[in-house]
Amino acid sequence: MDKANLENKVIFITGASRGIGREIALRCAKDGANIVIAAKSAEAHPVLPGTIFSVANEIEQAGGKALPLQVDVRDENTLTNAIAKTIETFGGIDILINNASAINMSSTIDIPMKRFDLIFSVNARATFMCSKLCVPHLKNATNPHILNLSPPLNMHAKWFKDHLAYTMSKYGMSMCTLGMAEEFKNLGIAVNSLWPKTLIATAAISENFPKEFYQASRKPSIVADAAYAILTSNSREVTGNFFIDEVILRQRGVQDFQDYSLNSNVPLFPDLFLE
């Protein structure tokens, strides 16, 4: 059974100042959701668009309510204070979206340990910590969800050999899904992962990959629509899944994916970790 919409739901989204997090926020805002933008970018970046305040304005214009909070998801005190501010402002938390992510595709030999620590702190550790801190509030919600933007746990060596550190950090997020879905099942808290079938046209792709990869990507809106389908599902029936955006949208009746392509003349490039 699907819930009608996300009206008045309180949604805490990490890394929502741009890209997929921003797109999910705007999709939820259409229903009149209350959205916490928990991200680092409070001032405009010379290259990367979007701040917590610019997204807050977009959320309000889309029909939602916004609480922009500058948060470093690696810092427990800052995160704890952000959650307290959320409760003070909106009275609870219904949904946590662990979207914040750091990328580094270096090999074992090449990656500096400082970068190793960064991607583990932002990916695996922050997902664990945000979930840990939000669960006491989520358990009081009527249809609580945790959604991690992380891949299926595919233990094929080819996904490890070229960028072991990054794979370990993202799989750490997915292991949170696997374990917490079972751990919090009796509380009625759904814990799922969502991963795109193709590359998504975000700053991470434009900054870290050749430009032809960007043109072979889909718009972030496909991930937002897939996230919406998950978040409006019954939390006691839909948990412990590793969803792929196109697959769940097809299951929900979407047949035409043409409008999601950034450039319809360029064949789509499949994302990492998918066979």
C-alpha positions in Angstrom: 0.0 0.0 0.0 1.4 3.4 -1.0 1.0 6.5 1.0 -0.6 9.4 -0.9 2.2 11.9 -0.5 4.7 13.5 1.8 2.7 16.5 3.0 4.0 17.8 6.3 6.6 15.0 6.5 9.9 16.1 8.0 12.8 15.1 5.8 16.4 15.4 6.8 18.7 15.3 3.7 22.5 15.4 3.9 24.4 16.9 1.0 21.3 18.6 -0.4 22.9 21.8 -1.6 23.2 20.5 -5.1 22.9 17.5 -7.4 20.8 14.5 -6.5 20.1 15.7 -2.9 18.8 19.0 -4.2 16.6 17.2 -6.8 15.1 14.9 -4.1 14.4 17.9 -1.9 12.6 19.7 -4.7 10.5 16.6 -5.5 9.4 16.2 -1.9 8.7 19.9 -1.6 6.0 19.6 -4.3 3.9 17.7 -1.7 4.4 20.4 1.0 7.1 18.5 2.9 9.3 20.1 5.6 12.9 19.7 4.4 16.1 20.1 6.3 19.0 20.9 4.0 22.0 19.6 6.0 25.1 20.5 3.9 28.4 22.3 4.1 27.9 24.9 1.3 26.7 28.1 2.9 28.5 30.4 0.5 28.6 30.2 -3.3 31.4 28.1 -4.7 33.3 29.5 -7.7 32.7 26.3 -9.8 30.0 24.3 -8.0 26.5 25.8 -8.0 24.1 25.8 -5.1 24.1 26.6 -1.4 21.9 25.5 1.5 20.2 28.9 1.2 19.6 28.8 -2.6 18.1 25.4 -2.3 15.9 26.6 0.7 14.5 29.3 -1.6 13.8 26.7 -4.3 12.0 24.4 -1.8 9.8 27.3 -0.6 8.9 28.2 -4.2 8.1 24.5 -4.9 5.6 24.4 -2.0 7.6 23.1 0.9 9.1 24.5 4.1 12.9 24.6 4.4 15.4 24.6 7.2 18.9 25.3 5.9 21.6 24.1 8.3 25.3 24.2 7.6 26.5 20.8 8.6 29.7 18.8 8.3 28.4 15.3 8.4 31.8 14.1 9.8 31.3 16.2 13.0 29.1 14.5 15.7 28.5 17.7 17.7 27.4 19.7 14.6 25.2 16.9 13.5 23.6 16.4 16.9 22.9 20.1 17.1 21.3 20.0 13.6 19.0 17.2 14.6 18.0 19.1 17.8 17.3 22.2 15.7 15.1 20.0 13.4 13.1 18.7 16.3 12.7 22.2 17.7 11.6 23.6 14.4 9.4 20.8 13.0 8.7 18.6 16.0 10.1 15.3 14.7 11.8 13.4 11.8 10.0 11.2 9.4 12.6 10.5 6.8 16.4 10.5 6.7 18.2 10.6 3.4 21.9 9.8 3.5 22.9 11.5 0.3 26.2 13.2 1.2 29.1 11.5 -0.5 32.7 12.0 -1.3 34.4 10.5 -4.3 38.0 9.5 -5.0 38.7 6.9 -7.7 42.4 6.5 -6.9 44.1 3.1 -6.7 45.5 1.7 -3.4 49.0 2.9 -4.2 47.9 6.4 -5.3 45.3 7.5 -2.8 46.6 9.7 0.0 45.5 8.5 3.4 44.0 12.0 4.0 41.6 11.3 1.1 41.0 7.8 2.3 39.9 9.1 5.7 37.7 11.8 4.0 35.7 9.4 1.8 35.2 6.9 4.7 34.2 9.7 7.0 31.6 11.2 4.6 30.4 7.9 3.1 30.4 5.0 5.6 30.8 6.8 8.9 28.4 9.6 8.3 25.7 7.3 7.1 26.1 5.2 10.2 26.2 8.2 12.5 23.2 10.1 10.9 21.1 6.9 11.1 22.2 6.2 14.7 21.2 9.8 15.8 17.9 9.9 13.9 16.5 6.5 14.8 15.3 7.7 18.3 13.1 10.2 16.4 12.2 8.1 13.4 10.8 5.4 15.6 8.0 7.9 16.7 7.0 8.6 13.0 4.1 6.9 11.3 5.9 5.8 8.2 9.6 6.2 8.8 12.3 5.7 6.2 16.0 5.8 5.9 17.3 6.0 2.3 21.0 5.6 1.5 22.3 6.6 -1.9 24.5 3.6 -2.2 25.0 0.6 -4.6 24.0 -3.1 -4.4 26.6 -5.2 -2.6 28.1 -6.9 -5.6 31.2 -8.7 -4.4 32.9 -9.1 -7.8 36.6 -8.3 -7.7 36.4 -6.0 -10.7 34.5 -3.4 -8.6 37.4 -3.4 -6.1 40.6 -3.6 -8.1 40.8 -0.1 -9.5 39.4 2.0 -6.7 39.4 -0.2 -3.6 39.0 2.7 -1.1 36.0 4.2 -2.8 34.3 0.9 -3.2 34.8 0.0 0.4 33.4 3.4 1.5 30.3 3.1 -0.6 29.8 -0.5 0.3 30.0 0.6 3.9 26.8 2.7 3.3 25.2 -0.4 1.7 26.1 -2.5 4.7 24.3 0.0 6.9 21.2 -0.7 4.7 21.6 -4.5 5.0 22.2 -4.5 8.8 19.9 -1.7 9.9 16.9 -2.9 7.8 16.9 -6.0 10.0 17.9 -4.3 13.2 15.1 -1.7 13.0 12.4 -3.9 11.3 10.5 -4.3 14.6 10.4 -0.5 15.0 8.8 -0.2 11.5 11.7 1.9 10.2 12.4 1.1 6.5 16.0 1.2 5.5 16.7 1.0 1.7 19.4 1.8 -0.7 19.0 3.5 -4.1 21.5 3.6 -6.9 21.2 4.9 -10.5 21.3 2.5 -13.5 23.3 5.1 -15.5 25.7 7.9 -14.7 23.8 11.0 -13.4 24.7 14.5 -14.6 26.0 16.0 -11.3 29.0 18.1 -10.4 30.8 14.9 -9.2 30.6 13.5 -12.8 31.5 16.7 -14.5 34.5 17.3 -12.2 35.8 13.7 -12.0 35.2 12.2 -15.4 35.7 13.1 -19.1 33.1 15.4 -20.5 31.7 12.6 -22.8 30.7 10.8 -19.6 28.6 13.8 -18.6 26.8 13.8 -21.9 26.1 10.1 -21.6 24.3 10.7 -18.2 20.7 11.0 -17.1 19.3 14.0 -15.2 19.1 13.8 -11.4 15.3 13.9 -11.6 15.2 10.2 -12.3 16.8 9.4 -9.0 14.5 11.9 -7.3 11.4 10.3 -8.8 12.7 6.8 -7.7 13.4 8.1 -4.2 9.8 9.5 -4.0 8.4 6.1 -5.0 10.4 4.5 -2.1 9.6 7.2 0.5 5.8 7.0 -0.2 5.8 3.2 0.3 4.7 1.5 3.5 7.8 1.3 5.7 6.8 -2.1 7.2 6.5 -3.7 3.7 9.4 -2.1 1.8 12.7 -2.4 3.6 16.1 -4.0 3.1 16.1 -3.4 -0.7 18.9 -2.3 -3.0 16.8 -0.4 -5.5 17.9 0.7 -9.0 16.2 3.9 -10.2 15.0 2.7 -13.5 13.8 -0.7 -12.2 11.6 0.7 -9.4 10.1 3.3 -11.7 9.3 0.6 -14.3 7.6 -1.3 -11.5 5.6 1.8 -10.7 4.4 2.1 -14.3 6.9 4.4 -15.9 7.6 3.3 -19.5 9.2 6.3 -21.2 12.6 7.3 -19.9 13.6 9.6 -22.8 13.1 12.8 -21.0 15.5 11.8 -18.3 18.4 11.7 -20.7 20.7 14.7 -20.7 21.4 14.2 -24.4 19.1 11.8 -26.2 21.6 11.5 -29.1 24.3 9.9 -26.8 24.1 6.3 -25.6 23.8 6.1 -21.8 26.8 5.1 -19.8 26.1 2.5 -17.0 27.0 3.4 -13.5 29.5 1.6 -11.3 28.8 -1.6 -9.4 26.1 -2.8 -11.8 26.6 -6.0 -13.9 
